[in-house]
């Protein structure tokens, strides 16, 4: 808000701002009244803001760049009008028409809000969340349950920014319009709205391979054990709980793979491979993604990190994906605690370079431990299944690779720059004592 400007002067200036946007917006309503003026001649700030913001969004998704004079003029006039309580709601209203193509490019509501939070900030993500919840295209009667769950998550996560709504924040709100219009395609993890009707007509999706679905009762037992293991302060108790959870998951995972293999048509095995999105928060998100990749690889899956968007896509069979997510989540908790402990001494151990190295080293050593566990699990399973396990593993890995090559033909390996030596050795030491979660290294 401009300092020293009286309320009446502000309103007179704001009521005339639409006239400064020559060619950018309409100046009169269908009844001939000036925009922003009600039938009885009262000034209507919402109408003025609506016109200004609409012009700004159009300019942003067109050719506007930083320093564009028309967009800069719009931003200045919006600030003159003020009414911060209206700005975000009106911006959200003008973002809604941009969302339909976003869903068809493979994005889900939760992915979108998380990515905007990661790439821009929480305040702009809250505006986008408001737009998502107001999207009429997502209110159809044939909306799948997965999308209802997505919207519920967006509703729970939505939060307003506590920052003052200064010009820089308003610039970001127009920039996000340009961002939405230019989002890249991603592999969908939920059915796009254009396919809802066909999916509903096809009826409930049947399992492509017998036994590939994850038993929710078994998972609940495992999660309960993990919760107890993470909450106890006694190392012996935690280790016993983790061992029991791993025993349950290991036997289940191998049995699932063998049952599925017995009934599967190997030629269509890749049809059972799925994608799952996992959101990774800063700080050190790329390094945490490497920990996720190590866990996924040990469970026969693959991970693609989407640089700049704050999420990764894990590719694998349903059981593998469930194991990967549960394992990664627990290891991340353990790693964060270990890193905080390592930094308790202060100084260099609290630096960003130390902590990046810590996470990378932790991920590498965990990967090595998972590979060791994988070999041991294979040897134990041979006693029950004999030589049948090796070709099953090979076929499932080939199916995952087929899907990865189809969905991500242009990926490159993540490169690790030079790292802090102290952080590297501290991370490796922490990984040595990490409790390996259920399913780590199990053969599929």
N, C-alpha and C positions, 0 to 999 in steps of 0.2 A: 504494500500500500504506500502511495507517495506521501512523504511526511509533509505536514503543514497545509495539506489541501482540505478545505472545508467540505462538509457533506454535500451542500447544495452545488458547489462548484464541481465536485466530483461527478455528481449525477448529470449536470448539464454537459460536461465533457464526455461522459460515458454514453449519453443518449445520442451524441453526434458522431461517435467513433465509426459507426457502420458506413458513414458517408465517405470516410477516408479510404475505404477498401474498394476503390474503383475496379470494377470487373471481377471482384472476388466474391461478391455476394449480392443478393437482391436487396434493394433499398426500401421497398414498400410492400405491404401485404396485399392480398387480393382485394381488400376493401379500400385500399388507397391510403391507409394510415401508415405513418413512418414506423419502421420496425423498432420494437422496444417500447412502444407506447400503446397502452390499453385503450379500449373504446371510450372510456371517460377521461382520457388524456393523462393518465398516470404513467410515470416511468416504470418500466418492467425490466429490471436488471437481468433476469433469467433469459428473456428473449434476446437482449443485446449479447449476452455471453454465448447463447446458443448460436447466433449468427457468426460471431467472431471465431468461436472454436470450430464450427463447421468449415469456415474458410481456412483456418490453420491446418486442420486435418487434410483437406483437399490439397493444400500446398505441400504438406509433408509427404504425402504418398505420391506426389507428382515428381517434380524435379528439384524440390527444395534441398539445399545443403546448408551447412553451418554458415551463418553470415548472410543468408538470403534476405534481401531487404523487405520483401512482402511478409515473410514469416516473422521476421523481427518486428515489423510494425504491428502485426496481429498480437504478438506476445506482449508488446508494450501496451496496447490498448486493453487487452484482457486484464493486465495488472491495474490499469487506471480504473476499470470498472470495479475491481475488487471482488468481494463476496466469495472468499475462499471456500465457504461451505457449499457453494454451488458448482465450483469449477470442476472438481473431480467427477461428480455425478454427470455433468454435461459431457465431459471428455469421454467417460465410459459409454454414454449413449451413442456417441459418434464412432466409437470403436466397434460396436456390435456388428455393423455390416461387413467389417473386415474379417470376422471370425469364420464364416462358412468355408471359405477356401482353405483356411488354416487346418480345419478338421480333415478336409479331403487330402491334405498333404501328409497325413499320418500323425499329426499332433493330437494329444489328449488334453483335456482341461488342466489336469494336475501337472503334466509336463510343461505346458505353456506358462502357467503361473510361476512354477519353480524356475524356469529358464529366465523369465523376466526379472525375478528377484535376484538371480545369480548374475545376470548380465547388466542390469540397470540398478534397481534398489527396491526395497520393500514397499515404499510408497507407490511407485508406479505399478508394482505387481498387484497391489490392492486395487488400483483402478482397473487393471485388466481382469482381476477376479470379479469385480462388480459387473463388467461387461459380459463375462462368461455366464454369470448367473442370470443375466437379463436377455441372453440370446434366445429368441423365440424358436429358432431352429432346433434347440435342444429340449423343447417342452412337448414334443410330439408324444402321442399315446403309445407308439411302438418303440419308444426309447428302451434299449436293453438295460438290464440291471447293472452291467458294468459301467455304463455311462451315468446312471443314477448314483452309483458309488463314487464316481469321479467328481460329480457335482457336490456331493456331501463332503468330500475331502476339501474341495475348494472353499466351501462355505465355512468349514472349521478353521482353515488356514488363513482366511482373509483377515488382514489387520491393516489398520491405517498407520501411515508414517507419523512419527512424533516430531519430525523436522518441520521447521517453518516453511510455508509454501512460498519460497522466494522465486525469482525469475529463473534460476537454474533448474529448479524443480519443474517449473512449467515447461521449459524447453524439453526436458526429458519426456513429458507427457505427449508432446507433439512428435518427438523422435520415435516413440514406441509405435505410433501409427505407421511410420515408414518401415519400422522393423517388422510389424505384423504383415505388411503387404509383401515383404521380401523373405519370409521364413523359408528355409530349405525343406525339401521333402525328407521325411524320416520313415523308418519302417513302423507301421502302425502296431500298437499293442492292444487297441480296441477297434471294433468295426466302425468305419466312418459312417456318418449319417446317411450318405447316399446309398448305403448297403443295408440299412436297418430293415427295410421292408422285405428284401429278399431273404435276410437272415431269419426274420420272424416267420415267413412263409415256409422256410425249410424246417422249422421246428427246432427242438433242442439239439444241440450238437452232440453227436455220439463220439465216444472215444474211438480214435483211429486204431489204437493198439490196445489189446486187453492189458489191464494192470497198470497203464501209464498214469492214471489219475492218482493223486496223493491222498492217502487215507487221513481225513481230518482228525479222527480220534487219535491216531498214532502221533500226528504232528502236535496235537495238544499235550500229549504226555511228554514229548520231547521238550516243548517250550516250557512246560512247568518245571522240568528238571533244570533247564538252562537258567530260568529265573532264580531258582534257589541257589544254583552254583554261583551266579553273579552277585547275589545279595549276601552270601555268607562271608564272614571274616576269617573262617578257618580253612586253611589251604587243603587239609586232608579231606574235609567234607566236600569242598568244591571239586576236588579231583575225582572223588567217588561218584558224585552226581554227574559230572561231565562224562565219565567212563560209561555210566549206565545209559546216558543219552546216546553216546556214540554207538554202543552195542545195539540198541534198538534200531537206530537209523541205518547202521551198516548192514544188518541182516535184511531189513526191509528193502533197501536200495538194490542190493544184489538180487534178491528174489524177484523184484519188480522187473528188472532188466531181463532176467531169464524167462519169466512168464511171457513178457511181451515178445521176446525173440522167438519163442516156440510157436506163436500164432501169427507172426508178422509176415507180410509179403515184403521181402528185402528191397524190392524195386521201389516200393512206396514208403520206405522207412523215413525219408526226409519229410514226408507230409506231417509227421508227428512232432517235428522240431518247432519250437515256439520262440518268441522274443518277449523279453520282459525289461521294462525300464526301471533303473535304479537311480535315485537322485543322490548326488554327492555334494555336500556343502563345503564351502571354504572354511578355514584356510587349508591349503595344500590339497585341493581337490584332484589335480592330475596325479599326484603321488598316491592318494587314497584309491584312485581308479586302478593303479597298478596292483594294489593289494587285492582288490576285487578280481582283477584278471588272474592273479595267482590262485585264488580260491576256485574260480570257475574252471580254470584249466585242470585242476586236480579232480574236479568232478565231471570231466568230460565235456565241458562247455567252452564258450568263447565270449569275450567281452570286447565291445567297441566303445571307446570313449569319444563323446561328441564335444570336441574342443570349443570352449566358449559358452556352452549352454548349461553346464553343471549337471549333466546326467550321462549315464552309460546305458547301452543296450546289451543285455546278456542273452546269448543264444544257446539253446539246449533243449533237452526233453523236459517235460514238466517236473519230474522228480529231481532232476539235476538242478533246475532253476530254483526249486524250493530249498534244496540243500545249500546251494550257493548263497542265497539271500540270508538264510538263518546263520550260516557259518560266518559270512562277512560281517553281519551286524554285530555278532558277539566279539569277533576279533577286533573290530573297530573300537568297541568299548574298552577292551583290554589294552589296545595300543594307546588310546588316548590317556588312560590312567598311567601307563608306563612312561609316556612322554612327559606328563606333568611331574611324575616322580623324578625323572632324569633332570628336569629343569628346576628342581627345588633349590639347587645350589646357586641359582642366579647367574649373572654374567652371560657368557657366550652360549650356555646351554638353553637360554631363552630366546636366542636369536632365530630369525626366520630360516637362515641357511642351515643351522643345526637341526631344526625341526623338519625341514624338507628332507635332509639326509637321513634323519631318524626314520621317517615314514618309508622312504625308498628301501632302506636296509631291512627294516622290519618286513616289508612285503617280499623282498627277495628270500630272506631266511625262512619265512613262513612257507613260501612256495617250495623250497627245498624239503622242508619237513613234510609237506603234503605229498610230495613225490615219494618220499620214503614210506609214508603211510599207505600210499596207493600200491606200492609193490608188496607190502606185507598183507594188505587186504586181498590182493590177487592170489597170493600163495595160499592163504587160508581158504579162499573160495574154491580153489582147485580140488580140495579134498572132497567137496560135495558135488561139484559140477564137472570135474575133470577138465579135459581139453576144450569143452564147449564154451567156456567163458571167454577165451581169447578171440575167436571170430566174432562173438557178440560185441565185444568191446570195439573191435576194428570197424564193424559195420556201423555202429552208432556214432563213432567219431567221424567216419566218412560222411554220414548223413548230416551231421552238424556242419562239417566243412562245406558241404554242398550248399546248404542254406546261407552260410556266411558269404560264400562267393557270389551267390545270387543277390542277396540283400545289400552287401557292402563290397561292390567290385573295385572300389578305388581307395581303400583304406591303406594307411602306412603304419609302420611300427612306431611306437612312442620312443623318443630319444631321451636319454638321461644325461644332463649336463654334469660338469664336475660338482662334487658335493663336499660338504664339511666332513672331515675325517672323524672328528669326535662324535658327531651326530650319527655317522654311519655305524661305528662300533657300538654305540649305545643302543641303536635300534636293533642291531643283530643280537645283542645280549638279551634285550627284552623279548625278542621273538623266540629265543631258546626256551624261555619259561612260559610262553603262551600256552593256554589250554586249547588243544585242537578240538574243534566243535564236531558234532555228529555229522557223519557223511564225508569227512575230509579224506580225500584220496580214495574213495570207493570206486571200484571198477564198474562201468556201465556197459 
